[in-house]
Amino acid sequence: FDFAQSHKNTTFNFLLSLSQERMERILSGILEKMGVYVKYNTRLRSLNDTRDGVLTVCSDGTARSYQYVVGADGFSSTTRENMGLAFTGHDLKHRWSVADAVMPDWQHKNAICVFMQNAGEFATIIPMPDAGIRIIANTDNAIEQLAEQADLPDLLWRDDFDVSIRQVKTYQRGNVFLAGDAAHCHSPSIGSGINLGIADAAFLAECIATDKVTNYSAGRHPAGARVLARSEHARKLLSTRHPLGRKALESSLKLTGKSAMLQRKLVDNWLYV
């Protein structure tokens, strides 16, 4: 399907794949131009929302008070724990995996490919810069899933991980807010995780700038719930072991590939956060 079919008001109607390292470098560079520097190897130990501000204590012993605190500290969020918010949901039984590799002869340099196996296993191959690819699989060995499709690439990095489907009931409590994986997590089936987190941050920044912070949770919680639902729907479709279900999915994807209207609906309703 073609992102250019979208009716969304965006000039970026294409897919852009960046490594996490490169994205962090870009964002850090922008912050440094504003005089803000990321402090690494420092964890939040505790926070306390008081009338005089949010008092934070970090692992290096630093104690400071802020008007607002934004917890974008991931799945194992210390901010969320200190807020006393439950991370409700469930964990998937099987581990997933990811691998980055160099593969100059890969034929699909401008497209994402999904390979589905009969046993309900699937792998998504995403083109990356410099002849690279990223493989994400619902098994513990992403490279294995590529073996039947092409010669094995030059492996740069691999990891396996657990997947949880969870979301907090509120993204804010007082002057403390949650964004990104600290507020929600899902499988990488539709690849919307980082976009969802960035959209959280952009919306929260606007709320703070316009003094409308009480609108944050109500504005972003539904978006997170939609992405979780879409991601789970896609995961279940791609991992089905039922022969009729797989045939129906293949037929639907072929039909979508031939219809501009269906492509537009898929892009607009599923992939934008």
C-alpha positions in Angstrom: 0.0 0.0 0.0 1.1 3.6 -0.7 1.2 6.3 1.9 0.7 8.9 -0.8 -3.0 7.6 -1.0 -3.6 9.2 2.5 -6.1 12.0 2.9 -4.3 13.1 6.1 -3.0 16.6 6.2 0.8 15.9 6.1 3.6 16.6 3.8 5.4 13.5 5.0 3.3 10.8 3.3 6.0 8.2 3.2 7.7 5.7 5.4 10.9 6.7 7.2 13.0 4.1 8.9 15.8 5.2 11.3 17.8 3.3 13.9 17.2 4.2 17.5 20.8 5.3 17.8 20.5 7.8 14.9 17.2 9.1 16.1 18.6 9.7 19.6 21.5 11.5 18.1 19.2 13.8 16.0 17.0 14.6 19.0 20.0 15.2 21.3 21.5 17.6 18.8 18.3 19.6 18.6 18.1 19.8 22.4 21.8 21.0 22.6 21.0 23.8 20.2 18.4 24.9 22.8 20.9 24.7 25.6 19.5 21.4 27.0 21.7 18.5 27.6 20.7 14.9 28.3 22.1 13.5 31.5 22.8 9.8 31.1 23.4 7.0 33.7 21.1 8.8 36.2 17.9 7.3 37.4 14.9 8.8 39.2 14.7 7.4 42.7 11.6 9.1 44.0 9.2 12.0 43.4 6.7 13.8 45.5 4.1 16.2 44.1 3.7 19.0 46.7 2.1 22.5 46.7 5.5 24.0 46.0 6.3 21.8 43.0 7.3 18.2 42.2 10.3 17.2 44.3 12.5 14.7 42.6 15.5 12.7 44.0 17.9 11.1 41.5 20.4 8.3 41.8 23.3 10.7 41.9 21.8 12.3 45.0 20.5 15.4 43.2 17.2 16.7 44.7 15.3 19.4 42.7 11.8 20.8 42.5 10.0 21.3 39.2 6.7 22.8 38.2 6.0 19.7 36.1 7.6 16.2 35.7 7.1 14.1 32.6 7.9 10.4 33.0 9.0 9.0 29.7 11.0 6.4 31.4 9.7 3.3 29.6 8.0 0.0 30.5 9.6 -0.2 33.9 8.8 3.4 34.7 9.9 4.6 38.2 7.7 7.7 37.6 4.6 5.5 37.1 5.5 3.5 40.2 5.8 6.6 42.3 2.5 7.9 41.0 0.9 4.7 42.3 -0.7 3.9 38.9 -1.4 0.3 37.9 -0.1 -0.9 34.5 -3.1 -3.1 33.6 -3.0 -5.6 30.8 -1.3 -8.9 30.0 1.9 -10.4 28.8 2.2 -12.5 25.6 3.5 -16.1 26.2 6.2 -16.2 23.5 9.3 -14.1 23.2 9.8 -11.9 20.2 13.1 -10.8 18.6 14.8 -8.1 16.5 17.9 -8.1 14.4 19.8 -5.4 12.4 21.9 -6.6 9.5 23.6 -5.4 6.3 22.2 -6.9 3.2 23.3 -5.1 0.0 21.5 -7.6 -2.3 18.1 -7.2 -0.6 15.6 -6.6 -3.4 13.0 -4.7 -1.5 14.9 -1.5 -0.5 11.8 0.7 -0.7 9.1 -1.5 0.9 8.3 -3.3 4.1 7.9 -7.0 3.7 6.0 -9.4 5.9 6.7 -13.1 5.7 4.1 -15.5 7.2 4.9 -19.1 8.1 2.3 -21.9 8.4 2.9 -22.3 12.1 1.7 -18.8 12.9 5.2 -17.3 12.9 5.8 -14.1 11.0 8.6 -11.7 10.4 8.6 -8.1 9.2 11.6 -6.8 7.2 12.1 -3.1 7.2 14.7 -1.3 5.0 17.2 0.8 6.8 19.9 3.2 5.6 23.3 2.0 4.2 22.0 -1.3 2.8 20.7 -2.3 6.1 17.5 -4.1 7.1 15.7 -4.6 10.4 14.0 -7.9 11.1 11.2 -8.2 13.7 9.7 -11.6 14.4 7.2 -13.1 16.8 9.8 -15.8 17.6 13.0 -15.7 19.6 15.3 -15.8 16.5 14.5 -13.2 13.9 17.3 -14.2 11.6 15.9 -17.7 11.3 12.7 -16.3 9.9 14.7 -14.8 7.0 16.6 -17.9 6.1 13.9 -19.2 3.7 13.6 -15.9 1.9 17.3 -15.0 1.2 20.9 -15.7 2.0 21.7 -14.8 5.6 22.9 -11.2 5.9 25.9 -9.8 7.8 24.4 -9.6 11.4 25.1 -6.3 13.2 23.0 -6.9 16.3 20.2 -9.0 17.7 18.0 -9.3 20.8 14.9 -11.1 22.0 12.3 -9.6 24.3 9.0 -10.1 26.0 5.9 -8.3 24.8 3.2 -6.8 27.0 -0.1 -5.3 26.1 -0.7 -2.7 28.8 -2.0 0.8 29.5 -2.5 3.0 32.5 -6.0 4.4 33.1 -4.8 8.0 33.4 -1.7 9.6 31.9 -1.5 12.3 34.6 -1.8 12.8 38.3 -1.5 16.3 39.6 1.6 17.9 38.0 3.2 14.5 37.0 2.6 13.1 33.5 3.4 9.9 31.6 4.3 9.6 27.9 5.4 6.8 25.6 6.0 3.3 26.9 5.6 4.4 30.5 1.9 4.9 29.7 1.3 2.2 27.1 3.0 -0.8 25.5 2.0 -3.2 22.7 3.5 -5.6 20.2 5.5 -4.1 17.2 3.0 -5.6 14.8 2.1 -2.2 13.1 5.3 -0.4 14.1 3.6 2.6 15.7 5.3 2.6 19.1 7.8 5.4 18.7 5.3 7.5 16.7 2.8 7.1 19.5 5.3 8.2 22.1 6.4 11.3 20.1 2.7 12.2 19.5 2.2 12.0 23.3 5.1 14.4 23.9 4.0 16.8 21.2 0.5 17.0 22.6 1.7 17.4 26.2 4.1 20.2 25.1 1.2 22.1 23.6 -0.9 21.6 26.7 1.9 23.0 28.9 2.6 25.9 26.5 -1.1 26.9 26.5 -1.7 26.2 30.2 -4.2 23.4 29.5 -2.4 20.5 31.2 -5.7 19.1 32.5 -6.5 18.2 28.9 -3.6 15.9 28.4 -4.8 12.5 29.6 -8.3 12.9 28.0 -6.5 13.9 24.7 -4.0 11.1 24.5 -5.4 8.1 26.4 -7.9 7.3 23.5 -5.1 7.5 21.0 -3.1 4.9 22.9 -6.1 2.6 23.3 -6.7 2.8 19.5 -3.1 1.8 18.7 -3.2 -1.0 21.3 -6.4 -2.4 19.7 -5.1 -2.1 16.1 -1.8 -3.7 17.0 -3.5 -6.6 18.7 -5.8 -7.0 15.8 -2.9 -7.1 13.3 -0.9 -9.5 15.5 -3.7 -12.0 15.8 -4.3 -11.8 12.0 -0.7 -12.3 11.1 -0.1 -15.1 13.6 -3.2 -17.2 13.0 -2.6 -20.9 12.4 -6.0 -21.6 10.9 -5.6 -22.4 7.2 -8.9 -20.6 6.2 -7.9 -17.6 8.2 -4.5 -17.4 6.5 -6.2 -17.7 3.1 -8.6 -15.0 3.9 -5.8 -12.7 5.1 -3.8 -13.3 1.9 -6.9 -12.6 -0.3 -7.6 -9.4 1.7 -4.1 -8.1 1.3 -4.1 -8.8 -2.4 -7.4 -7.0 -2.8 -6.1 -4.0 -0.8 -3.0 -3.9 -3.0 -5.2 -3.3 -6.1 -7.6 -0.8 -4.6 -6.6 2.9 -3.9 -9.7 3.3 -1.7 -8.8 0.4 0.5 -5.2 1.5 0.8 -6.3 5.0 1.8 -8.6 3.5 4.5 -5.8 1.3 5.8 -3.3 4.1 6.0 -5.6 6.7 7.4 -7.4 4.5 10.0 -4.5 2.2 11.0 -1.1 3.7 10.6 -1.4 7.3 11.8 -1.4 8.0 15.5 
